[in-house]
Amino acid sequence: MNTVSQAVEAPDRATVNVKRTTLMAALTIIIIVLAALSAIALYASRLALQAANNVDAQWQQQHTRILDIEVKAVQAISSASMTKEQQKAIQQQLLALRKELQAVSHTLAQAHSYQATRESMEAERAAEDARIIETQAALAKENTELEKKGVDNFDRVLMERLRGVWVRPAGLTPGAVVEVQITFAQDGTITNAVTAKSSGDPAADRSVLKAAADLSHIPEMVTVHPAIYQKYLQQRVISFNLK
């Protein structure tokens, strides 16, 4: 029965380890992508703000210049002493400044459009953050379920191995249950076994402890990830049915 159990449980443990490794790799990639997106969004935000400030300053300067030219134009037209050539030069200067103002206004509109795009990107990034958090929660839940499945398989193997070496004591009352706490080294060696809850029959309790001592080792433990060992398998409490 031990050989069959090993053959059945080995794929389960391998599957658990592979899925865990795949999940951790996927989570790492997602975190790297998020960090890159955050850096790009921050850089784009700084550029947009700098561009908008520069364009606003240029627009104010050009607007002030146009007002000055318009005043001079009015004065020139009303002044009999100013020549037509001077008036024409001022009008040409005013026309050129108006064109520059149109160009600046167009640039300002583009900057505002860029700022709106940046805000949209930030909203998308916030939504992506929410999706990543949701994905992390789902991965954590799935990882916990996989870990639990692996631990359940280990408990089943341990119970089968204990039952395989257990010697039923004479005069045992069927149906009694003893809970045994078994401590493992990371290589699967059983380093200690104590009664966590007695069956009420000292001889029955000792028979299970002896079975744990005779078993001495669970070789499959070496295939378990160290984090799983530390979290779940360093100590296990087994309810051994004395049937």
C-alpha positions, 0 to 999 in steps of 0.5 A: 500500500505504501508504494501505491500511495507514493505513486499517487501522491508524487504527481499531486506534490509536483503539481502543487509545486509547479503551480505555486512556482507559476503563480509566483512568476506571474505575480512578479511579472505583474508587479514589474509591469505596474512599476514601469507604468507608474514611472512612465505616468509620472514622467509624462505628468511632469512633462505635461505640467512643464509644457502647460506652464511654458505655454501659459507664460508665452501666451501672457507675454504675447497678449501683453505685446499685442495690447501695446501694439494696438495702443500704438496703432490707435495713436499712430492712426490718430497722429497726423505727424506719423507717416504712412510708412510707420503706420504700415510697419506697426500694422504688419508687426501687429499682424505678425504678433496676432499670428504668433498668438494664434500659434501659442493658443494652438500650442496651449490647446494641445497642452491641455489636450495632453493634460487630459490624456495624462489624466485619462492614463492616470485613471486607467492606471488606477483601474489597473492597480485595482485589477492587480490587487484583485488578481493578487487576492485571487492568486493568494486564494488559489495558492492557499487552496493548493497548499491545503491540498498538498498538506491534506495529501501529506496527512493522508500519506502519513496516516497510511504509513503509520497504520502500516507499521502500527501493531494493534495491542491486545485487548484494545477497544475498537473505535477509540481515537488518539491524537498524536503530535509529530514533529518533522525535520525538513528532510522528513525525519520524525524528530519527536512524537507526543500524545496531544489527546489521549484515547483513554487507554495508555497502552493504545497511546503508546502503540501509536507513539511506537508506530511513529518511532518505527516509521522514523522518516517520510522521504517525500518531505524533501520535495516540499517547498521550504516555505510550505514546510515552515508554515504547515509541516514542521508539526502535524497533529494526527487523529489516529483511529484505533479500529 
